């Protein structure tokens, strides 16, 4: 599903970003083995997620890009593999495109942090019982990461919901949803 073009003003080179959220992951095996924190990022796509990624790879918008830049997280890389096979575009893996960070482990803490993050409009209050990455910090790491791709006019970025939300107005971003925007890096 593609949305309208969103223009965000930043200093530097104008770049068209085709954001793609990764496909649906399957955390079952990792949860059974009590993986936490970045360990949970090893989760592959579910069968539904693979189907989503296959369908995504046929999106005609993707053929307008020059390169694919993916989060290093397994679910994003597996999604990127389908797009690479379909488009034959070069792939770069970027660790700074990871999921939003919550500094206390556990699903409950993640959900509490998400509620606080949204309620505080992306800010971390000084007395917050759970520490997490702010909206400003996420935007900053994204811009830092993308600066090395300034020579490209159109890029596909396969990443995560919370990071994408810092640059697009969508409150809900579906698995394998495609959202175009333009920003200056």
N, C-alpha and C positions, 0 to 999 in steps of 0.2 A: 504494500500500500504506500503510495507516494503522497506527500503533502506539498503545499505550496512552498515557494522559495522564501526563506527567512534571511534577512540581511542584518548582520551584526557588525558593528563598527569596531575595529581594532586597528592599531597602527602597524604598517608594514605592507606586505604583498597581499592582494586580494586572491582568495582561493575558494573554489567551489568544493564543498565537502558533501559527499553522499554518505551520511551516517547509516549504519546498519546495526541493529541490535542482534546479538547472537541468537541462535536457535535455542529451543527449550532444553535445559540440561537434565541429567539424571544423577541425582546425588545419593541414590540408595546404597551403593556399595561403600562409598566413603563414610556415610552416616553410620552404617553397620559397624565399620571399623573405627568409629569415633574420631575421624579426622576433623580438625577445626582450623580456623584462621585461613591462611593461604593454602593449607592442605585441601580444603574444600574446592579450591580452584582447579583441582585435577579432574573434576567431574567431566565426563564426556557428554555429548548430546544424547538425549533419549531417542527412541525410534521416531517419535513425533518431531523432535528437533531436527533429525536428519531429513525427514520429509520436507519440513519447512525450509531447510537450507537448499535442498534440491530445487524446490519451487522458486526460491529467491534467486538462484543462479541464472534463471531464465529472464529476469527482469531486464527489459531493454535499456533502462536508465543506466545500468552498470557499464554498458559498452561505451559510454561517453567518458569514462575515467581513464587515467594514464597509469595508475598504480593502486594497489591494495595495501592498506596499512592496518595491521591487526593487533589487538591486545594479545599478550603472550599467554593469557588464560586459556586453558584447554577448550572450553566451549566456544570461545571466539575463534580460536585457530581451526577447530574442526569446521565451523561455519565457513571460514575463509577458504578452506580447502575446496569446498564445492564451487565457490565463486572463481577461484583460480583455475580450476579444471574447465569451467565453462567459458571464461573470458580470456584465458591465457595471459592475463596481466601479471606483471612481477609482484611479488609479495614481500613486504617488510614487516618484521615482528617488532613491536614496541612495548617494552615492559611498563612504560608510563601510562599506557592506555588501560590499565587494570581497573577492576571494580572499585567503587567507593570504599574507603577504609573505615572500619569501626574498630577501635583499639581494644575492645573487650570481646572475647570470643563467646560464641553461643548464639543460637537462633533467636532466643528471647531478647538478648542485648541488641542484636542487629535490628529487630523490629522496633524496639524501644527507641533506638538511636534514629531510625528512619522517621518515626513519629516526631521526635524532637527536632530533627533537621528540618522537616517540612513546616512544623509549627513555628520555628525560629527563622524561617526564610533563609535557610542555609548557613546560619551563623551558629557558633558554639558559645553558649553563655558561660560566664566564668564559674558558676556554681554547678555546671552540668554533671550529673552522676555518671554519665557515660561519655567518653571521649571519642570524637569522630572527626573525619576530614570535613572541612568547611567547603562551601560552594566556591569561595575565592581560591582556596587551595587546589580544588579540582580544576577550575578554569586555568589556573596558572600552570599546572603540570601538563595540561593538554596543549596550551600555547607553546610551552617550552619544547614539548615533543614534536609538534608540527612545524616548528621553525626550520628544521632541517629539510623540509619538503617544499620550501618556498618556490622552487623552480617549477613545480607542477601547478597547472591551472585547475585540474579536477582530480580529486582523490576519493577513493572509497575508504572509509574508516569503519572497521568492524570492532565494536566495543560493547559497552554495558549501559543499562538503563539510566542509572544515576549520573553518570558522566555525560551522556547525551542530553539529559534534561537541563544541564547547565547552559546549553546553547540553543535549544529548541523549546517552544512554548508548550509542547504536549505534556499533559500530566500523566498520561498513560502511554507507554510505548510497548507494542506487542513484540513477541519474539519474531525475529527476521523482518521487522518493519523497516522500511527505507524512508529516510527523511533527508531532503536536500536543504542545504543552507549555504550561505556565502558569508565568509568572514575574512577579515584582514589579519594576517599572521605576521 
